[in-house]
């Protein structure tokens, strides 16, 4: 199932705007698409020289599209995805992205 381009642009905009400009040299958010799943990644600058120059990527959320609705998932420590049952499905990803910023939701560590 193809993810609508307008929805992908909305997710990309959220990733771009989520970190203030002055902090983007240390952290940013990116997204990857695989089929009908869009994974949000927290990307951090190298913090120790002995670990090398590569930025680290950690999945923090996944949005899945079934052709009409989006659902939000969280990763466990083994990156197995679990549906967040108390957040209803949405027709666009925007409300789910907003849920990621709700205090008490542990998307960002």
N, C-alpha and C positions, 0 to 999 in steps of 0.2 A: 504494500500500500504506500503510495507516494505521499510524502509530507508536503502540504501546500507551501509554495515559496513565500507567501506572505507570512506564514507562521514561522518559517525559518529565519526570515528577516527580523521578526519580532524577538526571537530568541537571541540572534546575533547582536541586536541592539541592546538587549538586557545585559549580555556578557560585556559588551564594550562600555556601557555606562555604569556598571555595578561597582567599579573601583575608581576612586578619584584619580585624576590625572597625575597628581604629585606622588602617588604610590605605585603607579604602573611599572616602575622599574623593579619592583619587588614582588608584586602579585598581580595576576589578571585572571580572567575567566574566559574559557573557550568552550566550544561545543563540537561534538562529532555526531555524524548521522550514520546509522546503520539500519537499513530498512526503514521501519516506521518508529524507531527509537532514537531519541536525541539525548546524548549524555552531556551533562554540564561538568566541566573539569575546572578545578582550582589549579592554577599553574603558578609555581613559585620559583624565584631566581635561585641560582646555586647559593648555598649558605656555608659550604665548607669546600676549600680548595681540593682536599683529598677525595671528594666525591665527584670531581670533574666539573666541566663547564655547562652541563646540560640542566635545563630547567626541569623541575619535577612536576608531574601531573598526577592529580588525585581526583578520581570521580567523586562528585558530591551529590548528584541527583540525576535521575533519568526521567524523561517525559516520553510517554508512549502514546501513539496515535492509532486509533482503530478505524479510521476512515471518517468518523464524525465527532469523536470525543478524545480528549487528552486525559491521561492519568499520571500521577506523580509517584515516583518510587525513590527509596533511599537504599544505599549500599551498606551491607554489613562489612565486617573487617576482612572478609574473603571476597568482597565485591560481588556478592550475590544480591540481587535486587529484590526488594520487598515493597509491595503496594502500601501506600499510606491510606488506610481505609477511611479515616475520618475527614478526608478532603474529597469532595465530590468531583466526578468527571466534569470537564469543561469543554466547550466548543472551540476555545482558543487557548494557547499556552499562557497568555498574560496573567490570568488569575492564579495559576499554579506557580508561576515565577514569583508573584507577589507573596505567596504563602511561604516561600523559601526564606523570606526576611522576617517572618513573624517570630517575636521573641519566644524562646522555649523550644523552637524547632532546631535540632542540632545538625544543620547542614554544613556549617563552616566551623572548623576547629582551630 
